[in-house]
């Protein structure tokens, strides 16, 4: 299907809702963006405009922002979703809020429209219980900034029609993604289970005095951050010698943190109102100017790392071999 023939709805216009909308517009879709919170309406347009402007500057598109806004509707009216063949919910991680949103979506879309959630915390099989047609409900787990990253997880719940997951998997290639189809639901899906294992050990090292926050960040940037754009953990072990990992894990695994408690380090920050660079209060101390500069630096980095990553897709070696034939 030509992307311009597919209308997609996005419900939720916070940080990720706006970057997801940007990604879909860049792919050529018509997008209906619904703001459950009225306060998100006036901020959505300038945020999406800035993403599109930066995408033009970085060569992701040859079109100016106004070209894309012709294919975009920003509204508070769920009725505008009536012709959407796919709706992506990206609201707060709260089951009651999501249930309310699904009721409003299902009241207007056709029975063959696919409904998805960008949840990263609630299993799809649980969310499916809140909809009338669970077979057409799946997860689409994006990474921020959604219009530059290659990451996307397509998650099937217990009651999902797998063929719809396969359709989303194929469609997402048009969004510039290198997707993963998760055929069996599990809390946290794939990437969050991996990353939260790392977060837990990071907290353990800091709280028990082995390293500072800066030490842990530096170690991750210069080790895992050095190779992860090219290879995942299994390819990395292949590249650097499998037997060495077999030897180390026997002694190291028993010493890793298995705590199920929320670490005090993050608990104290959240209870004090800390949100990170969003309000200049996180694991690091920021002036408002530093927080803004970190946001801008992250955005610039996301475009640069995308350009590098595109040179090294998952099948980079197969492509090189094929080009030599």
C-alpha positions in Angstrom: 0.0 0.0 0.0 1.2 3.5 -0.8 1.9 5.3 2.5 -0.2 8.2 1.4 -3.2 5.9 1.1 -3.0 4.9 4.8 -4.4 7.2 7.5 -2.9 6.6 10.9 -4.1 8.0 14.2 -1.8 9.0 17.1 -3.5 9.5 20.5 -1.3 11.4 22.9 0.8 14.4 21.9 3.5 14.5 24.6 7.2 14.1 23.8 6.8 10.7 22.1 3.5 11.3 20.5 4.9 14.2 18.6 8.0 12.4 17.4 5.9 9.4 16.4 3.7 11.7 14.4 6.8 13.2 12.8 8.0 9.7 11.8 4.7 8.9 10.2 4.6 12.2 8.3 8.1 11.7 7.0 7.0 8.2 5.7 4.2 9.9 3.7 1.2 9.0 5.8 -1.8 11.1 6.6 -1.9 11.5 10.3 -4.7 12.4 12.7 -3.1 13.4 16.0 -5.5 13.5 19.0 -4.7 15.2 22.2 -6.5 13.7 25.2 -5.0 16.6 27.3 -6.1 20.0 25.9 -2.9 21.6 27.1 -1.0 19.5 24.5 -2.7 21.0 21.5 -0.9 24.4 21.4 2.5 22.7 22.1 2.2 19.9 19.5 2.3 22.0 16.4 5.6 23.9 17.2 7.2 20.7 18.5 6.4 18.7 15.4 7.4 21.7 13.2 10.8 21.8 14.9 11.3 18.0 14.3 10.4 18.5 10.6 12.6 21.5 10.3 15.5 19.7 11.8 14.8 16.6 9.6 15.1 18.9 6.5 18.3 20.3 7.8 19.7 16.9 8.4 18.7 15.4 5.1 15.9 13.1 6.3 13.6 14.8 3.9 13.7 17.3 1.0 10.4 18.9 2.0 9.8 21.9 4.2 7.5 21.5 7.3 4.5 23.1 5.6 4.4 20.2 3.0 3.8 17.7 5.8 1.2 19.8 7.7 -1.1 19.4 4.7 -1.4 15.8 5.7 -1.8 16.4 9.5 -4.8 17.1 11.7 -4.2 18.0 15.3 -7.4 17.9 17.3 -9.1 17.0 20.6 -11.9 15.2 18.7 -11.7 11.4 18.7 -14.3 11.4 15.9 -11.5 12.5 13.5 -10.1 9.0 13.8 -13.1 7.5 11.9 -11.1 6.8 8.7 -7.9 5.6 10.3 -6.8 2.1 9.5 -4.2 2.1 12.3 -4.3 4.0 15.7 -1.3 4.3 18.0 -2.0 5.1 21.6 0.9 6.8 23.5 -0.7 8.1 26.7 0.5 7.9 30.3 1.4 4.4 31.7 -1.9 4.2 33.7 -4.4 1.4 33.0 -7.5 3.5 33.8 -6.4 6.3 31.5 -5.6 3.8 28.7 -8.9 2.1 29.1 -10.8 5.4 28.8 -8.8 6.2 25.6 -9.5 2.8 24.1 -13.2 3.2 24.6 -13.2 6.5 22.8 -11.1 5.0 19.9 -13.3 1.9 19.5 -16.4 4.1 19.5 -15.4 5.7 16.2 -13.0 3.4 14.2 -14.1 0.5 12.0 -13.9 -3.0 13.3 -11.0 -3.9 11.0 -8.8 -1.0 12.1 -5.7 -2.0 14.1 -5.2 -0.5 17.5 -1.8 -0.4 19.2 -0.2 0.9 22.3 3.2 2.4 22.8 3.3 1.1 26.4 6.7 0.0 27.7 5.5 -1.1 31.1 2.1 -2.8 30.8 1.9 -6.2 29.1 -0.2 -6.2 25.9 -2.2 -9.2 27.1 -3.4 -7.1 30.0 -4.4 -4.1 27.9 -6.2 -6.4 25.5 -8.7 -7.1 28.2 -9.8 -3.5 28.1 -10.9 -3.6 24.4 -13.9 -5.1 22.6 -11.9 -6.7 19.8 -8.6 -7.9 21.4 -7.5 -9.7 18.2 -6.8 -6.4 16.5 -4.9 -5.0 19.5 -1.1 -5.1 19.6 1.9 -3.2 21.0 4.1 -0.8 19.0 7.0 0.1 21.3 9.0 3.0 20.0 12.2 4.7 21.2 12.6 8.4 21.5 13.3 10.3 19.3 10.9 8.1 17.2 11.6 9.8 13.9 15.4 9.1 14.0 15.8 5.8 15.8 15.7 2.5 13.9 14.2 0.7 16.9 10.7 -0.6 17.0 9.1 -3.6 18.8 5.9 -5.1 17.4 4.3 -7.1 20.3 1.6 -9.7 20.0 -0.6 -10.2 23.1 -2.1 -13.6 24.0 -5.2 -12.8 21.9 -3.6 -10.9 19.1 -4.0 -11.9 15.4 -0.4 -12.6 14.5 -1.0 -11.7 10.9 -1.7 -8.2 12.0 1.6 -8.2 13.8 3.2 -9.4 10.6 1.5 -6.5 8.7 2.8 -4.0 11.2 6.3 -5.5 11.0 6.3 -5.1 7.2 4.7 -1.6 7.3 7.3 -0.3 9.8 10.1 -0.8 7.3 8.6 2.2 5.5 9.0 4.2 8.7 12.8 3.6 8.5 12.7 1.0 11.2 14.6 -2.3 11.7 11.8 -3.9 13.7 11.5 -6.9 16.0 8.3 -9.0 16.0 7.7 -10.2 19.5 5.3 -13.1 19.0 5.0 -14.0 22.7 4.0 -11.3 25.2 6.2 -10.7 28.3 6.4 -7.7 30.6 8.9 -5.2 29.4 9.2 -6.9 26.0 12.8 -7.3 24.9 14.8 -4.1 25.1 13.3 -2.9 28.5 14.1 -6.3 30.1 17.7 -5.9 28.9 18.0 -2.3 29.9 16.4 -2.5 33.3 18.8 -5.4 34.2 21.6 -2.9 33.4 19.8 -0.1 35.4 19.5 -2.4 38.4 23.2 -3.2 38.4 24.1 0.5 37.9 22.1 1.4 41.0 23.6 -1.4 42.9 27.2 -0.3 42.1 26.5 3.4 43.1 24.5 2.7 46.2 27.1 0.3 47.5 30.0 2.7 46.9 31.7 0.8 44.1 31.4 3.7 41.7 29.8 7.2 41.2 27.0 8.0 38.9 29.6 9.6 36.6 31.8 6.5 36.8 29.0 4.2 35.7 27.9 6.5 32.8 31.5 6.7 31.6 32.0 3.0 31.7 28.8 2.4 29.7 29.6 5.1 27.1 33.1 3.8 26.4 32.3 0.0 26.5 28.7 -1.0 25.6 28.1 2.4 23.9 31.2 1.8 21.7 29.9 -1.4 20.0 26.1 -1.6 20.5 25.2 0.4 17.4 27.0 -2.3 15.3 26.3 -5.5 17.3 23.9 -6.9 20.0 25.2 -8.9 23.0 25.3 -12.3 21.2 27.1 -10.9 18.1 29.5 -9.1 20.4 30.4 -12.4 22.2 30.9 -14.0 18.8 33.2 -11.2 17.8 35.3 -11.2 20.9 35.4 -14.9 21.8 32.6 -16.9 23.3 34.7 -19.1 25.7 35.9 -16.0 27.7 32.3 -15.1 28.6 31.6 -18.7 29.6 34.5 -18.5 32.0 33.5 -15.2 33.5 29.8 -15.7 33.9 30.3 -18.7 36.3 31.9 -16.5 38.9 30.2 -13.1 38.0 26.5 -14.1 37.7 26.2 -15.1 41.4 27.4 -11.6 42.5 25.0 -9.5 40.4 22.1 -7.7 42.0 18.8 -9.5 42.2 17.0 -6.8 44.2 13.3 -6.4 43.6 13.1 -3.0 45.5 13.0 0.4 43.9 16.5 1.8 44.6 16.6 4.6 47.1 18.7 6.7 44.7 15.9 7.1 42.2 13.2 7.0 44.8 14.6 10.0 46.6 14.9 12.0 43.3 11.3 11.3 42.2 9.8 12.0 45.7 11.6 15.4 45.6 10.0 16.2 42.2 13.0 15.4 40.0 12.3 14.7 36.4 15.8 14.9 34.9 16.6 17.6 32.3 12.9 18.3 32.0 13.1 20.4 35.2 16.9 20.4 35.7 16.7 18.0 38.6 17.9 14.4 38.2 20.9 12.2 38.9 23.1 15.2 37.9 22.8 18.8 38.9 21.9 21.2 36.1 21.4 24.9 35.6 18.4 25.6 33.4 20.9 26.5 30.6 22.8 23.2 31.0 19.5 21.2 30.9 18.5 22.9 27.7 21.9 22.3 26.1 21.7 18.6 27.0 18.3 18.4 25.3 19.8 20.0 22.2 22.9 17.9 22.3 20.8 14.7 22.5 18.8 15.8 19.5 21.9 16.5 17.5 23.4 13.2 18.5 20.3 11.3 17.5 20.7 12.5 13.9 24.4 11.8 13.8 24.2 8.3 15.3 21.4 7.5 12.8 23.6 8.4 9.9 26.4 6.2 11.2 24.0 3.3 12.1 22.5 3.3 8.6 25.9 2.3 7.3 25.8 -0.8 9.5 22.4 -2.6 9.2 21.9 -5.9 10.9 22.8 -7.8 7.7 25.7 -5.6 6.8 28.1 -8.6 6.1 25.5 -10.4 3.9 25.0 -7.2 1.9 28.8 -6.8 1.4 29.1 -10.4 0.3 26.2 -10.1 -2.1 27.7 -6.9 -3.6 30.9 -8.9 -4.4 29.1 -11.6 -6.2 
